Amino acid sequence: MAADQPQLKRPLLQLKRPPQQTPLRRLKLPPAATEAPTAVPTPTIPPPVTTGGEGCAPGSTQVTWFVGLGGGSNADVVPLEKAWVENYNKSQTEACVLLNIVYNTGSNSYDALRALVAGGNAPEIVGPVGKAGRASFQGAWADVKSLADAASYDLTKYDPQLLDFTSDEGVLVGLPFALFPSFIFYDKTLFDEAQLPYPPHKVGELYDGKPWDLATFQDLAMKLTVDANGNDATSADFDPKNVTQFGFFEQWTDARGVAAFFDGGIPYDPATNSAVIPDSYAAAWKWYYDGVWTNNFMPNADYQNSDQFNKGNLFASGNVAMSWTHTWYTCCFDMSKTNWDIAVMPSIDGKTTAKLHGDTFAIMQESKNKEVAFKVLSDMVTDPELPVMYGGIPAVVSDRAAFFASLDAKAAPNKIDWTVAEAMLAYPDLPNHEAWLPNLADANSLFGAFRTMMDQTPDVNMDEAIAKLKSDLDAAYKKAAP
């Protein structure tokens, strides 16, 4: 899609929802958007959570498991991890697993791991960790294939593509564990209130007689965005300063993730060590920005951080009709009390893209007990409890039915169409939005700040903003040049 994509037009028919259809709970208003965006409060970071070898057999080899480069530090997951460690320690006599959970806020957990490695106290196992987390410690991971060969561990049971996905720079750094495709979470109650059909569950299905493409998706999101008077965002009477329900939100991702809504891409040319902005990136950012500030179907930062919208966890507030995120989000809202299901991604220029995350457990090169660590790691990736804990689809296809059954139990009485999640595995963003970049920490900071700018700042010239980001990325890459 070209970077100068024309803005989608509003429908000629302006719909106004009768006030009596607006639920009373929508009348509690969040703060209106202002010229000066509201500052986001600095979060208080809880102290690390550690265990002391509960359940360990005398003389067993200590294996430290570090959690913090990806999922696993959520308040509701930590007790499950602690229980898993104690049960595992009781189940065998060779390894004594010690848990070290450092909360993944800002650079907190990354700095903690760097300090452990620098001090000669590298943990044996790190995870769950995806490509982005591993890329921040490039070269620090042990070759798991040699450990698997030494242990006579059968790698042929994995899809070769998954082994490639779990390799960095040609080195297998973990065993395939959990896959996290993205898709549309939708709130059925809000669709029912608006008397609108649910979004498609299969690629290629029509929505209300129209292709499930960007234009149809945006029109639906606008109809599901409602102000205090019951007007939706297609109405000339809609008040963007008093929105009580939004149609869509791209939850918990940075600007590279936002860009992947349109297509895969990489903002780097290795031949010249220079920044490039793919056309799909620029088009996605402009569409997103217009969605926040012009078409008003996505929340700005003031709304995002308000009580009405659950201070950042927007879909869980019950006031967002559709949210784009990954299977790991099943950890973060009440699956049984929310009336929800999942839908496939809309197509853009005839192509469907569902950005993909994938986690593993990796062994650090500086580990002093690699062989025992591999024994623990191989048990972790085949334990049916852990994928459910982290919301990841098992890499081993035969394990998936049990995984989805466990999620069904948590989601009941909802009946979730998990075929959507499996279908989206076939539409990954390539190149991946978490692919390695030079000076990755600075590059990630720039992409995070760019998304914040889009959420906070009205009246931005996006062409100029994108050019500035390209220049800043160029400077960051040059700092990392040999």
Secondary structure, 3 states (H helix, E strand, C coil): CCCCCCCCCCCCCCCECCHHHCCHHHHCCCCCCCCCCCCCCCCCCCCCEECCCCCCCCCCEEEEEEECCCCCCCCCCHHHHHHHHHHHHHHCCCEEEEEEECCCCCCHHHHHHHHHHHCCCCCCEEEEECHHHHHCCCCCECCHHHHHHHCCCCCCCCCHHHHHHCEECCEECECCCEEEEEEEEEEHHHHHHHCCCCCCCCCCCEECCEECEHHHHHHHHHHCCEECCCEECCCCCCCCCCEEEEEEEECCCCHHHHHCCCCCCCCCECCCCECCCCHHHHHHHHHHHHHHHCCCCCCCHHHHCCHHHHHHCCHHHCCEEEEEEEHHHHHCCCCCCCCEEEECCCEECCEECCCEEEEEEEEECCCCCHHHHHHHHHHHHHCCHHHHHHCCEECCHHHHHHHHHHHHHHHCCCCCCCHHHHHHCCCCCCCCCCCCCCCHHHHHHHHHHHHHHHHHCCCCCHHHHHHHHHHHHHHHHHHCCC
